[in-house]
């Protein structure tokens, strides 16, 4: 009987010990995210494109900027079967030259479409990473200061936010391009504008896109951060930290910021497709990356000029753009559901 009692007590101790180690919010959120099929699919798609972007030099069969005029506007057989309007040479009214060397076909100057799409993934994913980092660094910092200190600090920061919010992103970037990328090349060497323009050229034309996206899109993040800070700055753990003598910036970084990361991550993930579409649109109208650097928006623009005859040149980069943007949307929706406090009990 004593042995049975001891065994029962041991089992009770084990169960109590297991109960004491509760599941963290982030672990429970990760479990919910894994159960979201669309979010997992979106994550897989993004990982595939990230792999393509990282190893483009090894995956792409041809350089993105080298073309062969003899291969211009050629396509493999399977592409002509997918697009019935593309009639191969040898058939009635045929005009498409068959070339199996290019998996998706070649553009109007003989560059491989597949290679350019692979390299174009770098541009879109760089925008998806650097744009949010700029917006987060500015928006979260100002939102924390405004929400935590309040008073005149809050008033000044929010009025600045209102002014920037009223300025359109596209217009701001177009003005940057007009000033620092004059079509006549009239910038005087040695000036600040000349140096910035030279740096932009060294980045393939991405610098002003990053600046425009980051500088004009931090306002929503600042407002969101401020609202979250206002809702928790009077919580017991914040008051206790103040009573213990923790400095304000220590409280903001160690106690406030970690507890508002969920909504911030969700909001910025859902905003990434807008950043990507902004870059694609600018490249489409000729104000994006500098040729011959491949951008999906620029490829769509080039292909749209001969869409009726060679639809593959516009549709394939458009599909890549569609997949990445929807993948971020699916992942953002999944993160929103996983980090929703109302769903914590369903983990």
C-alpha positions in Angstrom: 0.0 0.0 0.0 2.9 2.3 0.8 4.4 1.7 -2.6 1.1 2.5 -4.3 0.7 5.7 -2.3 4.2 6.8 -3.2 3.6 6.1 -6.9 0.4 8.0 -6.8 2.2 11.0 -5.1 5.0 10.8 -7.7 2.4 11.0 -10.5 0.7 13.9 -8.9 4.0 15.7 -8.5 4.8 15.2 -12.2 1.4 16.5 -13.2 1.8 19.6 -11.0 5.2 20.2 -12.4 3.9 20.0 -16.0 1.1 22.5 -15.2 3.6 24.9 -13.7 5.4 25.2 -17.1 2.8 27.1 -19.1 2.9 27.6 -22.8 4.2 31.0 -24.0 2.1 33.3 -26.2 4.6 33.0 -29.1 4.7 29.2 -28.9 0.9 29.0 -28.9 0.7 31.5 -31.8 3.2 29.4 -33.8 1.0 26.4 -33.3 -2.0 28.2 -34.6 0.0 29.5 -37.5 1.1 26.0 -38.5 -2.6 24.9 -38.6 -3.4 27.7 -41.0 -3.0 26.0 -44.4 -3.1 29.2 -46.5 -0.4 30.9 -44.3 1.8 27.8 -44.5 1.4 27.8 -48.3 2.2 31.5 -48.4 5.3 30.9 -46.3 6.5 28.1 -48.6 6.0 30.2 -51.7 8.1 33.0 -50.1 10.8 30.6 -49.1 11.0 29.3 -52.7 11.3 32.8 -54.1 13.9 33.7 -51.4 15.9 30.6 -52.5 15.7 31.7 -56.1 16.8 35.2 -55.2 19.7 34.1 -53.0 21.1 31.6 -55.5 20.1 33.3 -58.7 23.7 33.2 -60.0 23.5 29.4 -59.9 19.9 28.8 -60.8 19.5 31.2 -63.8 20.8 29.5 -67.0 21.8 32.8 -68.6 22.9 36.3 -67.5 20.0 38.6 -67.0 21.5 41.4 -69.2 22.9 39.3 -72.1 20.7 38.7 -75.2 21.1 37.1 -78.6 19.3 38.9 -81.4 18.9 35.6 -83.2 16.8 34.4 -80.3 14.6 37.4 -79.9 10.9 36.7 -79.3 11.5 32.9 -79.4 9.6 30.4 -77.3 9.7 26.7 -76.4 7.0 24.4 -77.8 5.1 24.1 -74.5 4.6 27.9 -74.3 2.9 27.9 -77.8 0.6 25.1 -76.6 -0.4 27.1 -73.5 -1.0 30.3 -75.5 -2.9 29.2 -78.7 -2.5 32.7 -80.2 1.3 32.0 -80.4 1.4 30.1 -83.7 4.8 28.4 -84.5 6.6 29.0 -87.8 5.6 26.2 -90.2 1.9 26.4 -89.4 -0.6 28.6 -91.1 0.0 32.2 -90.1 2.8 31.0 -87.9 5.3 33.6 -86.7 6.8 32.2 -83.4 10.3 30.8 -83.8 10.7 27.7 -81.6 13.7 27.6 -79.3 13.9 25.0 -76.6 17.0 26.6 -75.0 14.9 29.1 -73.1 12.4 27.6 -70.6 9.9 30.4 -70.8 11.0 32.0 -74.0 13.1 35.1 -74.8 12.2 38.8 -74.9 12.4 41.2 -77.8 16.2 41.5 -77.6 16.9 37.8 -76.9 17.2 37.7 -73.1 16.1 34.7 -71.3 12.7 35.4 -69.5 13.3 32.7 -66.8 16.7 34.1 -65.8 15.3 37.7 -65.7 12.3 36.5 -63.5 14.7 34.7 -61.1 16.9 37.8 -60.8 13.8 40.0 -60.6 12.9 38.1 -57.4 15.8 39.9 -55.7 14.4 43.3 -56.4 10.9 42.5 -55.0 12.2 40.7 -51.9 14.7 43.5 -51.2 11.8 46.0 -51.3 9.9 43.6 -49.0 12.7 43.6 -46.5 14.4 47.0 -46.6 11.2 49.0 -47.1 9.6 47.7 -43.9 12.8 48.0 -42.0 13.0 51.7 -42.8 9.3 52.2 -42.0 9.6 50.2 -38.8 12.7 52.0 -37.5 11.1 55.4 -38.0 7.5 54.6 -37.2 8.0 52.4 -34.1 10.6 54.8 -32.6 8.3 57.9 -33.0 5.2 56.0 -31.9 6.9 54.8 -28.8 8.1 58.3 -27.9 4.7 59.8 -28.6 2.6 57.2 -26.7 4.9 56.9 -23.7 5.7 60.5 -23.0 2.5 62.1 -24.2 2.1 65.9 -23.8 3.9 68.2 -26.1 6.1 65.3 -27.4 3.0 63.5 -28.5 1.5 66.7 -30.1 4.7 67.5 -32.1 5.2 63.9 -33.4 1.6 63.5 -34.3 1.5 66.8 -36.2 4.6 65.8 -38.2 3.0 62.4 -38.8 -0.2 64.1 -40.1 1.8 66.3 -42.5 3.8 63.3 -43.9 0.7 61.2 -44.1 -0.9 63.7 -46.4 1.9 63.5 -48.9 1.4 60.7 -51.5 4.2 58.1 -51.7 4.2 57.9 -55.5 4.4 61.7 -55.9 7.3 61.9 -53.4 9.3 59.2 -55.2 8.5 60.8 -58.6 9.8 64.2 -57.3 13.0 62.5 -56.1 13.5 60.9 -59.5 12.8 64.2 -61.3 15.4 66.0 -59.1 18.1 63.4 -58.8 17.7 61.7 -62.2 17.4 64.5 -64.7 17.0 63.3 -68.2 19.5 65.8 -69.5 22.2 64.7 -67.1 22.6 68.3 -65.9 23.8 67.6 -62.3 27.0 69.3 -61.5 29.8 66.9 -60.5 30.9 67.3 -56.9 27.5 68.5 -55.6 25.4 66.6 -53.1 22.7 65.9 -55.7 25.4 64.4 -58.0 26.7 62.2 -55.2 23.2 60.9 -54.3 22.5 60.3 -57.9 25.7 58.3 -58.3 24.9 56.2 -55.3 21.4 55.5 -56.7 23.0 54.3 -59.9 25.3 52.0 -58.0 22.3 50.4 -56.4 20.6 49.8 -59.7 18.1 52.6 -59.1 16.7 51.1 -55.8 17.9 53.8 -53.4 15.2 56.3 -54.1 12.6 53.6 -54.1 13.7 52.5 -50.6 13.8 56.1 -49.4 10.4 57.0 -50.8 8.7 53.8 -49.5 10.3 54.1 -46.0 10.0 57.8 -45.5 6.3 58.0 -46.5 5.0 54.7 -45.1 6.2 55.0 -41.5 3.1 57.2 -40.5 0.7 54.3 -40.2 3.2 52.4 -38.1 3.7 55.4 -35.8 0.0 55.8 -35.2 -0.5 52.0 -34.5 2.5 52.0 -32.1 1.3 55.1 -30.3 -2.2 53.6 -29.9 -0.7 50.3 -28.5 1.6 52.1 -26.1 -1.3 54.3 -24.8 -3.3 51.1 -24.0 -0.6 49.5 -21.9 1.6 52.3 -20.4 -0.6 52.3 -17.3 -0.5 48.5 -16.8 0.7 47.2 -13.5 4.1 45.8 -14.8 4.9 49.2 -16.3 4.0 51.0 -13.1 6.0 48.5 -11.1 9.0 49.0 -13.3 8.8 52.8 -12.7 8.5 52.3 -9.0 11.7 50.1 -9.1 13.6 53.0 -10.7 13.9 51.6 -14.2 14.7 54.4 -16.6 12.1 55.4 -19.2 14.0 54.1 -22.2 14.6 50.8 -20.4 10.9 50.4 -19.7 10.1 51.2 -23.4 12.5 48.6 -24.7 12.2 45.9 -22.1 8.5 46.1 -21.1 6.5 48.1 -23.6 7.9 47.1 -27.0 7.9 43.3 -26.5 4.2 43.5 -25.6 3.1 45.4 -28.7 5.2 43.5 -31.2 2.3 41.2 -32.3 0.1 43.9 -33.9 3.2 45.6 -35.4 4.4 42.5 -37.1 0.9 41.7 -38.5 0.4 45.3 -39.8 3.8 45.5 -41.5 3.5 42.0 -43.1 0.1 43.0 -44.6 1.7 46.3 -45.8 4.6 44.5 -47.7 2.4 43.8 -50.8 1.8 47.5 -51.1 5.5 48.2 -51.1 6.1 45.6 -53.8 3.3 46.9 -55.9 4.7 50.4 -55.6 8.1 49.3 -56.9 6.5 47.3 -59.7 4.4 50.3 -60.7 7.3 52.7 -60.7 9.3 50.2 -62.9 6.3 49.8 -65.1 6.2 53.5 -65.9 10.0 53.7 -66.2 10.8 55.3 -62.9 12.0 52.2 -61.0 15.2 50.3 -61.2 17.7 51.2 -63.9 17.9 48.9 -67.0 19.1 46.3 -67.6 18.5 45.4 -63.9 15.4 43.1 -64.1 12.2 44.1 -62.3 9.0 42.3 -62.7 7.2 45.6 -63.2 9.6 46.6 -65.9 9.3 43.2 -67.6 5.5 43.5 -67.6 5.8 46.9 -69.2 8.1 45.6 -71.9 5.9 42.6 -72.5 2.7 44.7 -72.6 3.9 46.5 -75.7 3.5 43.3 -77.6 1.0 41.5 -75.5 -1.1 40.3 -78.4 1.8 38.6 -80.2 4.0 37.5 -77.3 1.8 37.2 -74.2 4.3 35.1 -72.3 6.7 38.0 -72.0 4.2 39.9 -69.8 2.1 37.1 -68.2 5.0 35.1 -66.7 6.5 38.0 -64.7 3.0 39.0 -63.8 2.4 35.5 -62.4 5.6 35.8 -60.3 4.5 39.2 -58.9 1.0 37.8 -58.2 2.4 34.8 -56.3 4.7 36.9 -54.1 2.0 39.5 -53.2 -0.6 36.9 -52.4 1.9 34.9 -50.4 2.5 37.9 -48.2 -1.2 38.5 -47.9 -1.9 34.9 -46.8 1.0 35.0 -44.4 -0.2 38.3 -42.9 -3.7 37.0 -42.5 -2.3 33.9 -40.8 -0.2 36.0 -38.4 -3.2 38.2 -37.6 -5.2 35.1 -36.7 -2.4 33.5 -34.8 -1.5 36.6 -32.7 -5.1 37.6 -32.1 -5.6 37.7 -28.3 -9.1 36.5 -28.6 -7.8 33.2 -30.0 -5.3 32.5 -27.3 -7.7 30.1 -25.6 -8.0 28.0 -28.8 -4.4 27.1 -29.1 
